[in-house]
Amino acid sequence: MDIKVTFDGNKKVNAQVGNHIVCTDQPINSGGDDTAVSPFELFLASMATCAGIYVKGFCDNRSIPTDGISITQTHQFNEKGMATEIDIIVNLPVGFPEKYVDSIIHVAGLCKVKQHLLNPPVVAVKAIVG
C-alpha cells in the first residue's frame, strides 16, 4: 500500500490512502487555517480509533451492544511536545458484563498502532529528483 501526499494550500497537507483522502492542517497559531486535525493529532487519534475498532470487534463477536461505550485517550507531553504518556480509557456503561471488563482492556491494548510504537519499524527518508 502506497500513500500519496499532496499539498492543498497554506499548511494543508493531504494523504491519499486507497480511495480515501485524509486531510490535515495546522492550527492558526502555527500558521495554518485549522480546517482539519494536524498530522500529530491524526497520529494520536489513530491509536484511539484503533483501540476502538478492537473494542467494537470484541463486542460484536459477543453480541454486546456498544451503546454507551466510549474511549477517552489522554496525553502527557514533554517540553518539546513529544508524548511521554498516553492513557487509553474504555468507558463502559452500567450493566456491561463484569466478566468481560479485563478482556476489553486487553483487546484495546492489542491495537496495531500501539504495537508499532512498542516495536517501531525502520523508517527511511529518501528523495528522488526528476
Rosetta constraint file for C-alpha pairs under 8 A:
AtomPair CA 1 CA 18 HARMONIC 7.70 0.50
AtomPair CA 2 CA 17 HARMONIC 7.22 0.50
AtomPair CA 2 CA 18 HARMONIC 7.92 0.50
AtomPair CA 3 CA 15 HARMONIC 6.29 0.50
AtomPair CA 3 CA 16 HARMONIC 5.64 0.50
AtomPair CA 3 CA 17 HARMONIC 5.16 0.50
AtomPair CA 3 CA 18 HARMONIC 7.49 0.50
AtomPair CA 4 CA 15 HARMONIC 5.51 0.50
AtomPair CA 4 CA 16 HARMONIC 5.14 0.50
AtomPair CA 4 CA 17 HARMONIC 7.03 0.50
AtomPair CA 5 CA 13 HARMONIC 6.85 0.50
AtomPair CA 5 CA 14 HARMONIC 5.53 0.50
AtomPair CA 5 CA 15 HARMONIC 4.37 0.50
AtomPair CA 5 CA 16 HARMONIC 6.34 0.50
AtomPair CA 6 CA 13 HARMONIC 5.93 0.50
AtomPair CA 6 CA 14 HARMONIC 5.32 0.50
AtomPair CA 6 CA 15 HARMONIC 6.40 0.50
AtomPair CA 7 CA 11 HARMONIC 7.81 0.50
AtomPair CA 7 CA 12 HARMONIC 6.03 0.50
AtomPair CA 7 CA 13 HARMONIC 4.72 0.50
AtomPair CA 7 CA 14 HARMONIC 6.22 0.50
AtomPair CA 8 CA 12 HARMONIC 5.18 0.50
AtomPair CA 8 CA 13 HARMONIC 6.00 0.50
AtomPair CA 8 CA 14 HARMONIC 7.00 0.50
AtomPair CA 9 CA 13 HARMONIC 7.92 0.50
AtomPair CA 10 CA 31 HARMONIC 7.91 0.50
AtomPair CA 10 CA 32 HARMONIC 6.42 0.50
AtomPair CA 10 CA 33 HARMONIC 7.65 0.50
AtomPair CA 11 CA 25 HARMONIC 5.51 0.50
AtomPair CA 11 CA 26 HARMONIC 5.96 0.50
AtomPair CA 11 CA 31 HARMONIC 7.00 0.50
AtomPair CA 11 CA 32 HARMONIC 5.02 0.50
AtomPair CA 11 CA 33 HARMONIC 7.35 0.50
AtomPair CA 12 CA 23 HARMONIC 7.20 0.50
AtomPair CA 12 CA 24 HARMONIC 5.68 0.50
AtomPair CA 12 CA 25 HARMONIC 4.39 0.50
AtomPair CA 12 CA 26 HARMONIC 7.10 0.50
AtomPair CA 12 CA 32 HARMONIC 7.24 0.50
AtomPair CA 12 CA 33 HARMONIC 8.00 0.50
AtomPair CA 13 CA 23 HARMONIC 6.37 0.50
AtomPair CA 13 CA 24 HARMONIC 5.35 0.50
AtomPair CA 13 CA 25 HARMONIC 6.24 0.50
AtomPair CA 14 CA 21 HARMONIC 6.57 0.50
AtomPair CA 14 CA 22 HARMONIC 5.56 0.50
AtomPair CA 14 CA 23 HARMONIC 4.48 0.50
AtomPair CA 14 CA 24 HARMONIC 5.83 0.50
AtomPair CA 15 CA 21 HARMONIC 5.61 0.50
AtomPair CA 15 CA 22 HARMONIC 5.08 0.50
AtomPair CA 15 CA 23 HARMONIC 6.54 0.50
AtomPair CA 16 CA 20 HARMONIC 5.68 0.50
AtomPair CA 16 CA 21 HARMONIC 4.53 0.50
AtomPair CA 16 CA 22 HARMONIC 6.34 0.50
AtomPair CA 17 CA 21 HARMONIC 6.19 0.50
AtomPair CA 17 CA 22 HARMONIC 7.29 0.50
AtomPair CA 23 CA 36 HARMONIC 6.24 0.50
AtomPair CA 23 CA 37 HARMONIC 7.60 0.50
AtomPair CA 24 CA 35 HARMONIC 7.58 0.50
AtomPair CA 24 CA 36 HARMONIC 4.98 0.50
AtomPair CA 24 CA 37 HARMONIC 5.22 0.50
AtomPair CA 24 CA 38 HARMONIC 5.16 0.50
AtomPair CA 24 CA 39 HARMONIC 5.87 0.50
AtomPair CA 24 CA 42 HARMONIC 7.83 0.50
AtomPair CA 25 CA 32 HARMONIC 6.02 0.50
AtomPair CA 25 CA 33 HARMONIC 6.76 0.50
AtomPair CA 25 CA 34 HARMONIC 5.81 0.50
AtomPair CA 25 CA 35 HARMONIC 6.04 0.50
AtomPair CA 25 CA 36 HARMONIC 5.09 0.50
AtomPair CA 25 CA 37 HARMONIC 5.82 0.50
AtomPair CA 25 CA 38 HARMONIC 5.03 0.50
AtomPair CA 25 CA 39 HARMONIC 7.33 0.50
AtomPair CA 26 CA 30 HARMONIC 5.95 0.50
AtomPair CA 26 CA 31 HARMONIC 6.63 0.50
AtomPair CA 26 CA 32 HARMONIC 4.31 0.50
AtomPair CA 26 CA 33 HARMONIC 6.50 0.50
AtomPair CA 26 CA 34 HARMONIC 5.53 0.50
AtomPair CA 26 CA 35 HARMONIC 7.87 0.50
AtomPair CA 26 CA 36 HARMONIC 7.45 0.50
AtomPair CA 26 CA 37 HARMONIC 7.00 0.50
AtomPair CA 26 CA 38 HARMONIC 5.09 0.50
AtomPair CA 27 CA 31 HARMONIC 6.65 0.50
AtomPair CA 27 CA 32 HARMONIC 5.07 0.50
AtomPair CA 27 CA 33 HARMONIC 6.13 0.50
AtomPair CA 27 CA 34 HARMONIC 4.39 0.50
AtomPair CA 27 CA 37 HARMONIC 7.98 0.50
AtomPair CA 27 CA 38 HARMONIC 7.20 0.50
AtomPair CA 28 CA 32 HARMONIC 4.73 0.50
AtomPair CA 28 CA 33 HARMONIC 5.30 0.50
AtomPair CA 28 CA 34 HARMONIC 5.63 0.50
AtomPair CA 37 CA 41 HARMONIC 5.84 0.50
AtomPair CA 37 CA 42 HARMONIC 6.13 0.50
AtomPair CA 38 CA 42 HARMONIC 6.15 0.50
AtomPair CA 39 CA 43 HARMONIC 6.21 0.50
AtomPair CA 40 CA 44 HARMONIC 6.35 0.50
AtomPair CA 41 CA 45 HARMONIC 6.01 0.50
AtomPair CA 42 CA 46 HARMONIC 5.98 0.50
AtomPair CA 43 CA 47 HARMONIC 6.89 0.50
AtomPair CA 44 CA 48 HARMONIC 6.77 0.50
AtomPair CA 45 CA 49 HARMONIC 6.02 0.50
AtomPair CA 46 CA 50 HARMONIC 5.82 0.50
AtomPair CA 46 CA 113 HARMONIC 6.97 0.50
AtomPair CA 47 CA 51 HARMONIC 6.19 0.50
AtomPair CA 47 CA 111 HARMONIC 7.24 0.50
AtomPair CA 47 CA 113 HARMONIC 5.38 0.50
AtomPair CA 47 CA 114 HARMONIC 6.29 0.50
AtomPair CA 48 CA 52 HARMONIC 6.19 0.50
AtomPair CA 48 CA 71 HARMONIC 7.11 0.50
AtomPair CA 48 CA 72 HARMONIC 7.58 0.50
AtomPair CA 48 CA 73 HARMONIC 6.20 0.50
AtomPair CA 48 CA 88 HARMONIC 7.03 0.50
AtomPair CA 49 CA 53 HARMONIC 6.22 0.50
AtomPair CA 50 CA 54 HARMONIC 6.54 0.50
AtomPair CA 50 CA 108 HARMONIC 7.92 0.50
AtomPair CA 50 CA 111 HARMONIC 5.47 0.50
AtomPair CA 50 CA 112 HARMONIC 7.07 0.50
AtomPair CA 50 CA 113 HARMONIC 6.72 0.50
AtomPair CA 51 CA 55 HARMONIC 6.30 0.50
AtomPair CA 51 CA 107 HARMONIC 7.55 0.50
AtomPair CA 51 CA 108 HARMONIC 4.44 0.50
AtomPair CA 51 CA 109 HARMONIC 6.62 0.50
AtomPair CA 51 CA 110 HARMONIC 7.37 0.50
AtomPair CA 51 CA 111 HARMONIC 5.20 0.50
AtomPair CA 52 CA 56 HARMONIC 6.00 0.50
AtomPair CA 52 CA 70 HARMONIC 7.99 0.50
AtomPair CA 52 CA 71 HARMONIC 6.78 0.50
AtomPair CA 52 CA 108 HARMONIC 6.81 0.50
AtomPair CA 53 CA 57 HARMONIC 6.04 0.50
AtomPair CA 54 CA 58 HARMONIC 6.19 0.50
AtomPair CA 54 CA 107 HARMONIC 5.90 0.50
AtomPair CA 54 CA 108 HARMONIC 5.67 0.50
AtomPair CA 54 CA 110 HARMONIC 7.44 0.50
AtomPair CA 54 CA 111 HARMONIC 6.59 0.50
AtomPair CA 55 CA 59 HARMONIC 6.24 0.50
AtomPair CA 55 CA 104 HARMONIC 6.17 0.50
AtomPair CA 55 CA 107 HARMONIC 6.34 0.50
AtomPair CA 55 CA 108 HARMONIC 5.76 0.50
AtomPair CA 56 CA 60 HARMONIC 6.00 0.50
AtomPair CA 56 CA 66 HARMONIC 6.95 0.50
AtomPair CA 57 CA 61 HARMONIC 6.05 0.50
AtomPair CA 58 CA 62 HARMONIC 6.60 0.50
AtomPair CA 58 CA 104 HARMONIC 7.34 0.50
AtomPair CA 58 CA 107 HARMONIC 7.39 0.50
AtomPair CA 59 CA 63 HARMONIC 5.93 0.50
AtomPair CA 59 CA 64 HARMONIC 4.72 0.50
AtomPair CA 59 CA 65 HARMONIC 6.64 0.50
AtomPair CA 59 CA 66 HARMONIC 6.78 0.50
AtomPair CA 60 CA 64 HARMONIC 6.05 0.50
AtomPair CA 60 CA 65 HARMONIC 7.33 0.50
AtomPair CA 68 CA 91 HARMONIC 7.94 0.50
AtomPair CA 68 CA 92 HARMONIC 6.66 0.50
AtomPair CA 68 CA 93 HARMONIC 5.36 0.50
AtomPair CA 69 CA 90 HARMONIC 7.21 0.50
AtomPair CA 69 CA 91 HARMONIC 5.58 0.50
AtomPair CA 69 CA 92 HARMONIC 4.95 0.50
AtomPair CA 69 CA 93 HARMONIC 6.10 0.50
AtomPair CA 70 CA 90 HARMONIC 6.06 0.50
AtomPair CA 70 CA 91 HARMONIC 5.14 0.50
AtomPair CA 70 CA 92 HARMONIC 6.96 0.50
AtomPair CA 71 CA 88 HARMONIC 6.85 0.50
AtomPair CA 71 CA 89 HARMONIC 5.57 0.50
AtomPair CA 71 CA 90 HARMONIC 4.57 0.50
AtomPair CA 71 CA 91 HARMONIC 5.74 0.50
AtomPair CA 72 CA 88 HARMONIC 5.97 0.50
AtomPair CA 72 CA 89 HARMONIC 5.12 0.50
AtomPair CA 72 CA 90 HARMONIC 6.56 0.50
AtomPair CA 72 CA 91 HARMONIC 7.32 0.50
AtomPair CA 73 CA 86 HARMONIC 6.88 0.50
AtomPair CA 73 CA 87 HARMONIC 5.53 0.50
AtomPair CA 73 CA 88 HARMONIC 4.49 0.50
AtomPair CA 73 CA 89 HARMONIC 6.10 0.50
AtomPair CA 74 CA 86 HARMONIC 5.76 0.50
AtomPair CA 74 CA 87 HARMONIC 5.21 0.50
AtomPair CA 74 CA 88 HARMONIC 6.66 0.50
AtomPair CA 75 CA 83 HARMONIC 6.49 0.50
AtomPair CA 75 CA 84 HARMONIC 7.52 0.50
AtomPair CA 75 CA 85 HARMONIC 5.67 0.50
AtomPair CA 75 CA 86 HARMONIC 4.66 0.50
AtomPair CA 75 CA 87 HARMONIC 6.48 0.50
AtomPair CA 76 CA 83 HARMONIC 5.72 0.50
AtomPair CA 76 CA 84 HARMONIC 5.56 0.50
AtomPair CA 76 CA 85 HARMONIC 4.99 0.50
AtomPair CA 76 CA 86 HARMONIC 6.56 0.50
AtomPair CA 77 CA 81 HARMONIC 5.33 0.50
AtomPair CA 77 CA 82 HARMONIC 5.26 0.50
AtomPair CA 77 CA 83 HARMONIC 4.37 0.50
AtomPair CA 77 CA 84 HARMONIC 5.28 0.50
AtomPair CA 77 CA 85 HARMONIC 7.06 0.50
AtomPair CA 78 CA 82 HARMONIC 5.52 0.50
AtomPair CA 78 CA 83 HARMONIC 6.54 0.50
AtomPair CA 78 CA 84 HARMONIC 6.34 0.50
AtomPair CA 90 CA 104 HARMONIC 7.82 0.50
AtomPair CA 90 CA 105 HARMONIC 7.24 0.50
AtomPair CA 92 CA 96 HARMONIC 6.33 0.50
AtomPair CA 96 CA 100 HARMONIC 7.95 0.50
AtomPair CA 96 CA 101 HARMONIC 7.91 0.50
AtomPair CA 97 CA 101 HARMONIC 7.09 0.50
AtomPair CA 100 CA 104 HARMONIC 6.11 0.50
AtomPair CA 101 CA 105 HARMONIC 6.51 0.50
AtomPair CA 102 CA 106 HARMONIC 6.25 0.50
AtomPair CA 103 CA 107 HARMONIC 6.13 0.50
AtomPair CA 104 CA 108 HARMONIC 6.11 0.50
AtomPair CA 105 CA 109 HARMONIC 6.45 0.50
AtomPair CA 106 CA 110 HARMONIC 6.67 0.50
AtomPair CA 107 CA 111 HARMONIC 7.31 0.50
AtomPair CA 109 CA 114 HARMONIC 7.01 0.50
AtomPair CA 110 CA 114 HARMONIC 7.18 0.50
AtomPair CA 110 CA 115 HARMONIC 6.82 0.50
AtomPair CA 111 CA 115 HARMONIC 6.32 0.50
AtomPair CA 112 CA 116 HARMONIC 6.07 0.50
AtomPair CA 113 CA 117 HARMONIC 6.49 0.50
AtomPair CA 114 CA 118 HARMONIC 6.41 0.50
AtomPair CA 115 CA 119 HARMONIC 6.11 0.50
AtomPair CA 116 CA 120 HARMONIC 4.96 0.50
AtomPair CA 116 CA 121 HARMONIC 6.98 0.50
